[in-house]
Amino acid sequence: MAVRARGKGYQVDFMLAGSRYRPPVFGSEEAAIKWEVEARTALRVGRKLPDLPPIAETLQEGTIGNALKQAKEKRWAYKRGSSRTVLNAELFVAWAGPKQKASTALCEDSIHKFIRYLLDQRRVCGSTVNRYLSAISVLIRYARLERPALPRFLDGRARYRFFSDEEVDLVIQTLTLWGRPRECDLFVFWVDTGARPYAEACRLRWEYVGDRKVTFVDTKNGDDRTLPLTPRAWEALERQRMAALGNDGPWTDIQQWQMVDLWRNIRAHIPALRDTVVYTARHTCASRQVIKGVDLLRVMKWMGHRTYQTTLGYAHLAPNHLIDNLRALEK
């Protein structure tokens, strides 16, 4: 029998004469087995497929809001680095309406309308659309629905916004004038290390701070990463140590929402930064290295990128990046 447990129900999934049969999830194993037997018999003698029992139909009619709740509790709550995926899923649910039936919100037509909304109104690139579709695929799974055919967009070439030296100085001056020295030091640390703002910098504990170096443990890609520090970043750390606040780490008491609110105020105060976010500091660290001629493989190691493709997003910044190729051919 081609019946397996799936979530709180049971899934029938079998092939016959080159065609796949995979109806919605059944409420009990007995109902699933009964339907499969009847379906196979009907197909062999040329009759129509048996009707679905009521429980299978009601399982389809959950709301998209409930599918989001299930995905948050059963998948994303245990997956590191999923906060952006959750935000993408939440945007889709808000667009569709949380009380909308999942079978309606997650149908192929609805998803394509959402894609058009992303492209026309939010003006996102193909790689961003793909990330939204990845989140939607998870919602489909937890709504216990058949996955429709979803497109995949070409990633294109990334263009990361990064801070100029003047903009970095302007942020430092602004935070200093506002009397926010700890947040100012955290910003400096972000820019000079390229640490992931919250998962690495704000979680850094004193036991992983050495002599002019830090180790980020249990990072997004699963590896530990040790980085040497610039004099400026080291001084920022030392000021937190001298403050003797009794925290487990330099900035472990600073919450994400606090920095998001603060950055919103910075953008309002400095219009030139209206297209930036906290994460722009990480892009700045990578961009500076590439602009100054550091090869992409070493940038990848420094930043802790999981794949080389991520680092390639900075390749267009490299000065004379094909000159070495030319020299090799001329020898």
C-alpha positions, 0 to 999 in steps of 0.5 A: 500500500502507498499510504504514509503518515503526513502531519496529523493525517495520512497521504495516499501516493501511488503511480499507475500506468505512468500517472501519479495519484496523490489526493489530499491528506486523509484523517485516518489510515483506514480511510486512506487505505480504503480509498487507495484500494477503491481507486486502483480498482476503479482505474483498472476497470475504467471507472471514475475515482471514488469520492473523497471522504468528508474528513479529507475535504475539511482538511483542505479548508483550513485557513492560510493563517492557520498554515502559517501558524503551523509552519512557525511552530513546527518548522521555523521555530527550530531552524536557525536563520529563518526570521527572514523566511517567516517575514516573507511568509507573513507578507504573503499571508497578509496579502492573501488575507489570513482568514482566506481558505488555504486551498484558495490562497495557495492555488496556482492563480493566486500565487502568480498574482502575488508574484506579479504584485512583488514584481510590479509594486514592490519591484523586487528582483528574481532571487527575492521572488524565489525566496518568497516562493520557498516560504510559500512552498512550506505553507503549502506543505503545512496546509496539506495541499498539492503543490502547484507548478511554481516558476523559478526566476533567474537570480541575476546579479546581486547589487548590494547597498553598502555604506561609504566611508562618509556615511559610516562616519555620519552614523557614528557622529549621529549616535554619539550626539544622541548619547548612544555610545553602546549602539555606536560601538555595535555599529562599528563592530558590525561594519569592521567584522561583517558579523551577522548583526543579531545571530553573531554580534549580539550573541557573542559571549565574552568567553569567545573574545580573545586577544584581538580576535573573536569566534562566532560559534554555531553560526548560520552555516553550522561552522565556527568562525574566528576573525581578527579585529581591526583596532577600531573594532577591538576598542569598541569591544574593550569599551564594553568590557570596561563598562562592567555591565555584568552581561554575558557578552558585549551586546547580549542585552541589546534586542533586535527590535531596539536596533530596528527602531533606532535604525528607523530613526537614523533613516528619518534623520539622514535621508541619504540612508533611507534605502539602508537597513541594519544588515547593510553594515555586513554588506559594507564589510564584504564590499570594502574587502572586494574593492581593496582587492581581496580575492573572493574566496578569502572574502567568502571565508571571512563572511562565513558565506555558505555558498560561493554564489553569495560572495559572487554578488560582490564580484562587480566591485573588484577593481581590474578583476580580470587583469590577473587572467590577462597576465597569465595568458601573456606569459 
